[in-house]
Amino acid sequence: MLDVGMKAPDFKLLDKEGKSVSLSDFLGKKVVLYFYPKDNTPGCTRQACAFAGSYKEFQNKNVEVIGISKDSVASHVKFAEKYGLPFVLLSDPELEAIKAYDVWQEKKLCGKTSMGVVRTTFIIDEKGIIERIMPKVKPDTNAEEILASI
Protein backbone atom coordinates (compact mmCIF):
# COMPACT_ATOMS: atom_id res chain seq x y z
CA MET A 1 0.00 0.00 0.00
CA LEU A 2 1.45 3.33 -1.06
CA ASP A 3 1.38 6.29 1.28
CA VAL A 4 2.39 9.96 1.36
CA GLY A 5 6.14 10.29 1.99
CA MET A 6 7.05 7.05 0.18
CA LYS A 7 9.18 6.86 -2.95
CA ALA A 8 6.89 6.64 -5.97
CA PRO A 9 7.34 3.36 -7.87
CA ASP A 10 9.27 3.89 -11.09
CA PHE A 11 7.99 2.38 -14.32
CA LYS A 12 8.88 2.20 -17.99
CA LEU A 13 5.91 2.43 -20.38
CA LEU A 14 5.26 3.52 -23.95
CA ASP A 15 3.82 6.96 -24.67
CA LYS A 16 1.42 7.90 -27.47
CA GLU A 17 4.40 8.19 -29.88
CA GLY A 18 5.63 4.70 -28.95
CA LYS A 19 8.63 6.09 -26.99
CA SER A 20 9.67 4.54 -23.70
CA VAL A 21 9.01 6.84 -20.72
CA SER A 22 9.96 6.35 -17.07
CA LEU A 23 8.80 8.29 -14.03
CA SER A 24 12.49 8.86 -13.23
CA ASP A 25 12.76 10.86 -16.50
CA PHE A 26 10.92 13.65 -14.66
CA LEU A 27 13.10 13.98 -11.55
CA GLY A 28 13.51 17.69 -10.84
CA LYS A 29 9.88 18.38 -11.80
CA LYS A 30 6.70 17.90 -9.84
CA VAL A 31 4.49 15.27 -11.50
CA VAL A 32 0.72 14.88 -11.54
CA LEU A 33 0.30 11.17 -12.25
CA TYR A 34 -3.29 10.23 -12.89
CA PHE A 35 -4.70 6.79 -13.56
CA TYR A 36 -7.96 6.49 -15.46
CA PRO A 37 -10.10 3.56 -16.66
CA LYS A 38 -10.48 4.00 -20.44
CA ASP A 39 -9.89 6.35 -23.36
CA ASN A 40 -12.95 7.99 -24.94
CA THR A 41 -15.37 7.29 -22.10
CA PRO A 42 -17.35 10.25 -20.72
CA GLY A 43 -15.62 10.68 -17.34
CA CYS A 44 -12.14 9.98 -18.66
CA THR A 45 -12.64 12.39 -21.54
CA ARG A 46 -13.84 15.18 -19.20
CA GLN A 47 -10.86 14.59 -16.91
CA ALA A 48 -8.34 14.59 -19.79
CA CYS A 49 -9.88 17.74 -21.31
CA ALA A 50 -9.72 19.51 -17.94
CA PHE A 51 -6.01 18.68 -17.69
CA ALA A 52 -5.51 19.82 -21.29
CA GLY A 53 -7.30 23.11 -20.57
CA SER A 54 -5.04 23.75 -17.57
CA TYR A 55 -1.85 22.35 -19.09
CA LYS A 56 -0.15 25.74 -19.64
CA GLU A 57 -0.72 26.61 -15.97
CA PHE A 58 0.83 23.29 -14.93
CA GLN A 59 3.80 23.95 -17.23
CA ASN A 60 4.23 27.46 -15.78
CA LYS A 61 4.56 25.84 -12.34
CA ASN A 62 7.13 23.29 -13.65
CA VAL A 63 4.63 20.45 -13.26
CA GLU A 64 4.33 17.58 -15.73
CA VAL A 65 0.99 15.83 -16.24
CA ILE A 66 1.01 12.10 -17.03
CA GLY A 67 -2.10 10.01 -17.66
CA ILE A 68 -1.96 6.20 -17.51
CA SER A 69 -4.53 3.62 -18.58
CA LYS A 70 -4.37 0.07 -19.86
CA ASP A 71 -5.39 1.24 -23.35
CA SER A 72 -3.05 0.62 -26.28
CA VAL A 73 -0.65 3.16 -27.77
CA ALA A 74 -2.93 3.32 -30.85
CA SER A 75 -5.93 4.11 -28.66
CA HIS A 76 -3.95 6.88 -26.91
CA VAL A 77 -2.97 8.38 -30.26
CA LYS A 78 -6.62 8.61 -31.36
CA PHE A 79 -7.72 9.92 -27.94
CA ALA A 80 -4.99 12.60 -27.86
CA GLU A 81 -5.65 13.70 -31.45
CA LYS A 82 -9.43 13.81 -31.03
CA TYR A 83 -9.27 16.04 -27.94
CA GLY A 84 -5.94 17.89 -28.47
CA LEU A 85 -4.29 16.42 -25.37
CA PRO A 86 -0.80 17.98 -25.03
CA PHE A 87 0.44 15.97 -22.03
CA VAL A 88 2.01 12.52 -21.70
CA LEU A 89 -0.32 9.52 -22.04
CA LEU A 90 1.18 6.14 -21.19
CA SER A 91 -0.05 2.71 -22.20
CA ASP A 92 0.01 0.02 -19.49
CA PRO A 93 -1.65 -3.09 -20.97
CA GLU A 94 0.37 -5.38 -18.68
CA LEU A 95 -0.82 -3.38 -15.63
CA GLU A 96 2.79 -2.79 -14.48
CA ALA A 97 2.31 0.74 -13.10
CA ILE A 98 -1.41 0.25 -12.46
CA LYS A 99 -0.69 -2.57 -10.01
CA ALA A 100 2.44 -0.89 -8.56
CA TYR A 101 0.27 2.10 -7.62
CA ASP A 102 -2.49 -0.21 -6.30
CA VAL A 103 -5.23 1.26 -8.52
CA TRP A 104 -6.29 -2.14 -10.01
CA GLN A 105 -9.17 -2.92 -7.71
CA GLU A 106 -12.54 -4.58 -7.48
CA LYS A 107 -15.31 -2.36 -8.82
CA LYS A 108 -19.08 -2.73 -8.73
CA LEU A 109 -21.31 -1.51 -11.53
CA CYS A 110 -24.99 -2.35 -11.91
CA GLY A 111 -24.66 -5.20 -9.43
CA LYS A 112 -21.72 -6.77 -11.28
CA THR A 113 -18.28 -7.05 -9.72
CA SER A 114 -15.17 -6.82 -11.88
CA MET A 115 -11.56 -5.72 -11.67
CA GLY A 116 -10.60 -2.35 -13.12
CA VAL A 117 -8.68 0.88 -12.73
CA VAL A 118 -9.98 3.12 -9.94
CA ARG A 119 -9.58 6.76 -10.97
CA THR A 120 -6.75 8.00 -8.73
CA THR A 121 -4.28 10.90 -8.89
CA PHE A 122 -0.84 11.07 -7.29
CA ILE A 123 1.19 14.25 -6.80
CA ILE A 124 4.89 13.35 -6.87
CA ASP A 125 7.54 15.87 -5.83
CA GLU A 126 10.76 16.78 -7.61
CA LYS A 127 12.67 14.00 -5.80
CA GLY A 128 10.18 11.26 -6.72
CA ILE A 129 8.40 11.18 -3.34
CA ILE A 130 4.61 10.87 -3.13
CA GLU A 131 3.31 14.19 -1.85
CA ARG A 132 -0.42 13.55 -2.11
CA ILE A 133 -2.77 10.70 -3.04
CA MET A 134 -6.24 11.54 -4.31
CA PRO A 135 -8.42 8.41 -4.53
CA LYS A 136 -11.68 8.25 -6.50
CA VAL A 137 -11.30 11.79 -7.85
CA LYS A 138 -14.05 13.63 -9.69
CA PRO A 139 -13.11 13.97 -13.39
CA ASP A 140 -14.49 17.50 -13.75
CA THR A 141 -12.67 19.08 -10.81
CA ASN A 142 -9.45 17.05 -10.46
CA ALA A 143 -7.21 19.41 -12.49
CA GLU A 144 -8.43 22.64 -10.86
CA GLU A 145 -8.23 21.10 -7.38
CA ILE A 146 -4.59 20.17 -7.96
CA LEU A 147 -3.71 23.59 -9.42
CA ALA A 148 -5.22 25.29 -6.37
CA SER A 149 -3.08 23.16 -4.05
CA ILE A 150 0.34 23.54 -5.72
Secondary structure, 3 states (H helix, E strand, C coil): CCCCCCECCCCEEEECCCCEEEHHHHCCCEEEEEECCCCCCHHHHHHHHHHHHHHHHHHHCCEEEEEEECCCHHHHHHHHHHHCCCCEEEECCCCHHHHHCCCEEEEEECCEEEEEECCEEEEECCCCEEEEEEECCCCCCHHHHHHHHC
